[in-house]
């Protein structure tokens, strides 16, 4: 009903001679390539927002609840540049080149990049000091050295700003690494990726649930729910007989499990085919971060590398923008304000612009996946411009709490 109302309103504006918003002055016809609006209900995929992530921005939102581009580090976290141990706030600005470049990268890549940039800053600083000493000594190449020093000094404001941002990211990444180690978030991420990609697990889900050092109760609930959703052969009785006793022993809120059992009963979603096959592995690329002299001692944290794959929202967006026939999107309702009756009629031309809006909560995981896919398409000659929106940005813990409320009386 909502979409029908919107379609009618836009159609009226298109045909209103007084409205020039959609008209071209010279021809009085629609002058631009029309964008595609894709509206999705959060129920289309509950596994992705529960997924523990491994990219910088999404990790900050999951671990420290990034809000309005401000991150609040926890009290008593190990922050090397902090003057006290109270909560520390940082604003992540568009002027921060490091943030813009690294926010979508895996955490080990970010940690290594911080280390590399710190080394570059030290080299610049040493160079300026060396030039200053040369000028003070008035050596034979005095005028040349003076010119170099003048150029170096002119770059000082930029270097000072770079130092401030690097110190901020050093503090943030150090606190984030501390949480990854404490909660074994790398293990949760790797296990969930393998579940979604139908790869054999090294440890059973029960082993992880029983591990007292592996994450919080919410972390374990998220893992179990993803496992249950992606395992079509797993029955409710198996959950009740095998997992529920352990969850009650851990004093977990059972409302979320009650809701997911009810959801899976009525849902037509087949999660077992939603994420495709993944290949996983570890690399030694970050071995320099194992050094005790490094700002980030990554010892004990897996350097995980997974093949890039499309989450359900990205596949749906691809199918609809490229007008591909797919069982995943063939039943989607289509409304076209230019057509009086759009039922049965549909424009089949691919589109380059889309607004993807999720009703019921979005997340940085889907946002980053859409961005990465658009970059891949652009590299192959197909430019896509996608805006991602949602009623609210939520992380896995937020969704677990929503499930608990919904399943409280079930």
C-alpha positions as CSV (number, residue, x, y, z in Angstrom):
1,X,0.0,0.0,0.0
2,X,2.9,2.4,0.8
3,X,4.5,1.8,-2.5
4,X,1.3,2.3,-4.4
5,X,0.7,5.6,-2.7
6,X,4.2,6.8,-3.5
7,X,3.9,5.7,-7.1
8,X,0.6,7.6,-7.5
9,X,2.1,10.8,-5.9
10,X,5.2,10.7,-8.2
11,X,2.9,10.0,-11.3
12,X,0.8,13.0,-10.5
13,X,3.9,15.2,-10.2
14,X,5.2,13.9,-13.5
15,X,2.0,14.9,-15.3
16,X,1.6,18.2,-13.6
17,X,2.4,21.0,-16.1
18,X,3.2,23.3,-13.2
19,X,5.9,21.0,-11.9
20,X,9.3,21.5,-13.6
21,X,11.3,19.2,-11.3
22,X,11.2,16.3,-13.8
23,X,11.1,18.3,-17.0
24,X,13.7,19.6,-19.4
25,X,13.2,23.2,-20.4
26,X,13.8,22.6,-24.1
27,X,11.8,19.5,-24.8
28,X,9.4,19.3,-21.8
29,X,10.2,15.6,-21.5
30,X,11.9,13.5,-18.9
31,X,15.5,14.4,-19.3
32,X,17.5,12.2,-16.9
33,X,18.1,8.5,-16.6
34,X,15.7,7.5,-13.9
35,X,17.1,6.0,-10.7
36,X,15.8,2.7,-9.2
37,X,14.4,2.8,-5.6
38,X,14.8,-0.6,-3.9
39,X,12.9,-1.0,-0.7
40,X,13.7,-4.1,1.4
41,X,12.3,-5.4,4.7
42,X,15.0,-6.4,7.2
43,X,13.5,-9.9,7.2
44,X,15.0,-10.5,3.8
45,X,18.3,-11.3,5.6
46,X,18.9,-11.6,9.3
47,X,22.2,-13.4,9.2
48,X,24.3,-10.5,7.8
49,X,23.6,-7.9,10.5
50,X,24.4,-10.5,13.2
51,X,27.7,-11.3,11.5
52,X,30.9,-10.4,13.3
53,X,32.9,-8.3,10.9
54,X,36.6,-7.7,10.1
55,X,36.7,-4.3,8.4
56,X,37.7,-1.1,10.3
57,X,34.5,1.0,10.2
58,X,32.1,-2.0,10.8
59,X,34.3,-3.2,13.7
60,X,34.2,0.2,15.3
61,X,30.4,0.2,15.0
62,X,30.1,-3.3,16.4
63,X,32.6,-3.0,19.3
64,X,32.4,0.7,20.3
65,X,29.0,1.6,18.8
66,X,30.2,4.3,16.3
67,X,27.5,7.0,16.1
68,X,27.4,10.1,14.0
69,X,31.0,9.5,13.0
70,X,32.1,9.7,16.7
71,X,33.7,6.7,18.5
72,X,33.7,6.4,22.2
73,X,36.5,4.2,23.6
74,X,35.8,2.3,26.7
75,X,37.0,3.3,30.1
76,X,40.3,1.7,31.2
77,X,41.1,0.6,27.7
78,X,44.8,0.5,26.8
79,X,45.3,3.9,25.0
80,X,49.0,4.8,24.6
81,X,48.5,8.5,24.1
82,X,45.8,9.1,26.6
83,X,46.6,11.3,29.6
84,X,44.1,9.5,31.8
85,X,42.0,6.4,31.7
86,X,38.6,8.0,31.3
87,X,36.4,7.5,28.3
88,X,38.0,9.0,25.2
89,X,36.0,10.4,22.2
90,X,37.2,10.8,18.7
91,X,35.5,12.4,15.7
92,X,36.2,10.6,12.4
93,X,36.2,13.5,9.8
94,X,36.0,13.6,6.0
95,X,39.3,15.6,6.1
96,X,41.0,12.5,7.6
97,X,42.7,11.0,4.5
98,X,43.7,7.9,6.4
99,X,40.1,7.2,7.5
100,X,38.7,7.7,4.0
101,X,41.3,5.4,2.6
102,X,41.2,2.6,5.2
103,X,37.7,2.5,6.8
104,X,36.6,-0.3,4.4
105,X,39.8,-2.4,4.8
106,X,40.3,-5.5,7.0
107,X,41.7,-4.6,10.5
108,X,45.1,-6.2,10.0
109,X,45.6,-4.1,6.9
110,X,44.6,-1.0,8.8
111,X,47.0,-1.8,11.7
112,X,49.9,-2.3,9.2
113,X,49.0,1.0,7.4
114,X,49.0,2.9,10.7
115,X,52.5,1.5,11.4
116,X,53.7,2.4,7.9
117,X,52.4,5.9,8.2
118,X,54.0,6.4,11.6
119,X,57.4,5.4,10.1
120,X,56.9,7.8,7.2
121,X,56.1,10.6,9.7
122,X,59.3,9.8,11.7
123,X,61.3,9.9,8.5
124,X,59.9,13.4,7.6
125,X,60.6,14.6,11.1
126,X,64.2,13.3,11.0
127,X,64.7,14.9,7.6
128,X,63.6,18.4,8.9
129,X,65.9,18.0,11.9
130,X,68.8,17.0,9.7
131,X,68.3,20.0,7.4
132,X,68.1,22.3,10.4
133,X,71.4,21.0,11.7
134,X,72.9,21.5,8.2
135,X,71.8,25.1,8.1
136,X,73.0,25.8,11.6
137,X,76.4,24.4,10.6
138,X,76.5,26.6,7.5
139,X,78.1,23.9,5.3
140,X,79.3,24.5,1.7
141,X,75.8,23.8,0.3
142,X,74.2,26.4,2.6
143,X,71.8,28.0,0.1
144,X,70.6,24.7,-1.3
145,X,70.0,23.3,2.2
146,X,68.2,26.5,3.2
147,X,65.8,26.1,0.3
148,X,65.1,22.5,1.2
149,X,64.5,23.5,4.8
150,X,62.1,26.3,3.7
151,X,60.1,23.8,1.7
152,X,60.1,21.3,4.5
153,X,58.9,24.0,7.0
154,X,56.0,24.9,4.6
155,X,54.8,21.3,4.9
156,X,54.8,21.4,8.7
157,X,51.0,22.2,9.1
158,X,50.2,19.2,7.0
159,X,52.6,17.0,8.9
160,X,51.2,18.2,12.2
161,X,47.7,17.4,11.1
162,X,48.8,14.0,9.9
163,X,50.5,13.3,13.2
164,X,47.2,14.1,15.1
165,X,45.2,11.8,12.9
166,X,47.8,9.0,13.2
167,X,47.9,9.3,17.0
168,X,44.1,9.1,17.0
169,X,44.0,6.0,14.8
170,X,46.8,4.4,16.9
171,X,44.7,4.9,20.0
172,X,41.5,3.6,18.3
173,X,43.3,0.6,16.7
174,X,45.1,-0.3,20.0
175,X,41.7,-0.3,21.8
176,X,40.1,-2.3,19.0
177,X,42.9,-4.9,19.0
178,X,42.5,-5.3,22.8
179,X,38.8,-6.1,22.4
180,X,39.5,-8.5,19.5
181,X,41.9,-10.4,21.7
182,X,39.7,-10.4,24.8
183,X,36.6,-11.6,22.9
184,X,38.4,-13.7,20.2
185,X,36.5,-11.8,17.5
186,X,38.8,-13.2,14.8
187,X,37.6,-16.7,15.7
188,X,33.9,-15.6,15.6
189,X,34.4,-13.9,12.2
190,X,36.2,-16.8,10.7
191,X,33.7,-19.4,12.0
192,X,30.7,-17.4,10.7
193,X,32.3,-16.8,7.3
194,X,32.8,-20.6,7.0
195,X,29.2,-21.3,8.1
196,X,27.9,-18.9,5.4
197,X,30.3,-20.3,2.8
198,X,29.5,-23.9,3.6
199,X,33.2,-24.6,4.6
200,X,34.0,-27.3,7.2
201,X,34.5,-25.9,10.6
202,X,37.7,-26.6,12.6
203,X,35.8,-26.4,15.9
204,X,32.2,-27.3,16.5
205,X,29.7,-24.6,17.6
206,X,29.3,-26.4,20.9
207,X,33.1,-26.2,21.6
208,X,33.0,-22.4,21.0
209,X,29.9,-22.1,23.3
210,X,31.7,-24.0,26.0
211,X,34.9,-21.9,25.8
212,X,34.7,-19.4,28.7
213,X,37.3,-17.1,27.1
214,X,35.5,-16.9,23.7
215,X,33.4,-13.7,23.6
216,X,30.3,-12.6,25.5
217,X,27.0,-14.4,25.7
218,X,25.8,-12.1,22.9
219,X,28.7,-13.1,20.7
220,X,27.8,-16.7,21.2
221,X,24.1,-16.1,20.5
222,X,24.9,-14.3,17.3
223,X,27.1,-17.3,16.2
224,X,24.5,-19.9,17.1
225,X,21.7,-18.0,15.3
226,X,23.7,-17.7,12.1
227,X,24.5,-21.4,12.3
228,X,20.8,-22.2,12.8
229,X,19.7,-19.9,10.0
230,X,22.3,-21.2,7.5
231,X,21.7,-24.9,8.3
232,X,18.4,-25.9,6.6
233,X,18.7,-29.4,8.0
234,X,18.8,-28.3,11.6
235,X,15.4,-28.8,13.3
236,X,13.9,-27.0,16.3
237,X,14.1,-30.1,18.4
238,X,17.8,-30.4,17.7
239,X,18.2,-26.8,19.0
240,X,16.0,-27.5,22.0
241,X,17.8,-30.7,22.9
242,X,21.4,-29.9,22.1
243,X,21.9,-26.1,22.4
244,X,19.2,-24.7,24.7
245,X,20.4,-26.5,27.9
246,X,23.9,-25.0,27.4
247,X,22.4,-21.5,26.7
248,X,20.4,-21.7,29.9
249,X,23.5,-22.8,31.8
250,X,25.2,-19.7,30.5
251,X,22.2,-17.6,31.6
252,X,21.5,-16.3,28.1
253,X,18.3,-14.5,27.3
254,X,16.2,-17.1,25.5
255,X,13.8,-14.6,23.9
256,X,16.1,-14.2,20.9
257,X,16.2,-18.0,20.3
258,X,12.4,-18.2,20.7
259,X,12.0,-15.5,18.0
260,X,14.4,-17.1,15.6
261,X,12.7,-20.5,15.8
262,X,9.4,-18.9,15.1
263,X,10.9,-16.8,12.2
264,X,12.5,-19.8,10.6
265,X,9.2,-21.7,10.7
266,X,7.3,-19.1,8.7
267,X,10.2,-17.6,6.6
268,X,10.6,-18.7,3.0
269,X,14.3,-17.6,3.0
270,X,16.8,-20.3,2.2
271,X,20.0,-19.1,3.9
272,X,22.0,-22.2,2.8
273,X,22.2,-20.7,-0.7
274,X,22.5,-17.1,0.2
275,X,26.2,-16.5,0.6
276,X,27.8,-18.7,-2.0
277,X,31.1,-20.6,-1.7
278,X,34.0,-18.9,0.0
279,X,37.6,-19.7,0.1
280,X,39.4,-18.8,3.3
281,X,43.0,-18.8,4.6
282,X,45.6,-16.9,6.6
283,X,48.6,-15.1,5.3
284,X,52.0,-14.0,6.7
285,X,51.7,-10.5,5.1
286,X,51.5,-8.9,8.6
287,X,54.5,-10.6,10.1
288,X,56.2,-7.2,10.8
289,X,53.3,-6.5,13.2
290,X,54.4,-9.4,15.4
291,X,57.5,-7.4,16.4
292,X,57.5,-6.2,20.1
293,X,58.7,-2.8,18.8
294,X,55.5,-2.4,16.8
295,X,52.5,-0.3,18.1
296,X,50.3,-3.4,17.4
297,X,51.4,-6.7,18.7
298,X,49.1,-9.0,16.5
299,X,50.4,-12.2,18.1
300,X,47.4,-14.5,18.8
301,X,45.2,-12.7,16.3
302,X,44.5,-14.5,13.0
303,X,45.4,-12.6,9.8
304,X,42.3,-13.6,7.9
305,X,41.8,-13.2,4.2
306,X,38.6,-14.3,2.5
307,X,37.6,-14.1,-1.1
308,X,35.3,-11.2,-1.8
309,X,31.7,-12.4,-2.0
310,X,28.3,-10.8,-2.4
311,X,25.9,-10.6,0.5
312,X,22.2,-11.0,-0.3
313,X,21.5,-7.3,-0.5
314,X,24.3,-6.9,-3.1
315,X,23.0,-9.8,-5.2
316,X,19.5,-8.4,-5.1
317,X,20.7,-4.9,-6.1
318,X,22.7,-6.4,-9.0
319,X,19.8,-8.4,-10.3
320,X,17.4,-5.5,-10.1
321,X,19.8,-2.8,-11.6
322,X,20.9,-5.1,-14.4
323,X,17.4,-6.5,-15.0
324,X,18.5,-10.1,-14.5
325,X,16.0,-12.9,-14.2
326,X,16.5,-14.6,-10.9
327,X,14.3,-16.6,-8.5
328,X,15.7,-14.3,-5.8
329,X,14.0,-11.2,-7.3
330,X,11.4,-12.5,-9.8
331,X,8.6,-12.1,-7.2
332,X,9.5,-8.5,-6.3
333,X,6.6,-6.1,-6.9
334,X,7.4,-3.5,-9.5
335,X,6.0,0.0,-9.6
336,X,6.6,2.6,-12.4
337,X,5.2,6.1,-12.0
338,X,5.4,6.6,-15.8
339,X,3.0,3.8,-16.5
340,X,-0.7,4.0,-15.6
341,X,-0.8,0.3,-15.0
342,X,2.6,-1.2,-14.1
343,X,1.3,-4.7,-13.3
344,X,2.8,-7.0,-16.0
345,X,4.7,-4.1,-17.6
346,X,8.3,-3.5,-16.8
347,X,11.2,-1.5,-18.2
348,X,14.0,-4.0,-19.0
349,X,16.8,-1.5,-19.5
350,X,19.7,-1.7,-17.0
351,X,20.1,1.3,-14.7
352,X,23.2,3.0,-13.3
353,X,21.7,4.8,-10.3
354,X,19.9,3.2,-7.3
355,X,18.8,4.0,-3.8
356,X,18.7,0.9,-1.7
357,X,16.7,1.4,1.5
358,X,16.3,-1.2,4.3
359,X,13.3,-0.9,6.5
360,X,14.1,-2.3,10.0
361,X,17.8,-1.5,10.4
362,X,20.9,-1.4,8.2
363,X,24.6,-1.9,8.9
364,X,28.1,-1.1,7.7
365,X,28.7,-4.6,6.5
366,X,26.1,-4.3,3.8
367,X,27.1,-0.8,3.0
368,X,30.7,-1.8,2.5
369,X,29.8,-4.8,0.4
370,X,27.7,-2.6,-1.9
371,X,30.6,-0.2,-2.2
372,X,33.2,-3.0,-2.9
373,X,30.9,-4.5,-5.6
374,X,30.4,-1.1,-7.3
375,X,34.2,-0.6,-7.4
376,X,34.6,-4.1,-9.0
377,X,31.9,-3.3,-11.6
378,X,33.5,0.1,-12.4
379,X,36.8,-1.7,-13.0
380,X,35.1,-3.8,-15.6
381,X,33.4,-0.8,-17.3
382,X,30.0,-0.8,-15.7
383,X,29.6,2.4,-13.5
384,X,27.1,2.1,-10.7
385,X,26.1,4.8,-8.3
386,X,24.4,3.4,-5.2
387,X,23.0,5.2,-2.1
388,X,22.4,3.0,0.9
389,X,19.9,4.0,3.5
390,X,18.0,2.5,6.4
391,X,15.6,3.4,9.2
392,X,18.4,2.9,11.7
393,X,22.1,1.8,11.8
394,X,22.2,-1.3,14.0
395,X,24.9,-3.7,15.0
396,X,24.6,-7.4,16.0
397,X,24.0,-6.6,19.7
398,X,21.2,-4.2,18.8
399,X,19.5,-6.9,16.7
400,X,19.9,-9.6,19.5
401,X,18.1,-7.2,21.9
402,X,15.3,-6.7,19.4
403,X,14.9,-10.4,19.0
404,X,14.8,-10.9,22.8
405,X,12.0,-8.4,23.1
406,X,10.0,-10.0,20.2
407,X,10.5,-13.5,21.6
408,X,10.0,-12.7,25.2
409,X,6.4,-13.9,25.4
410,X,6.7,-16.8,22.8
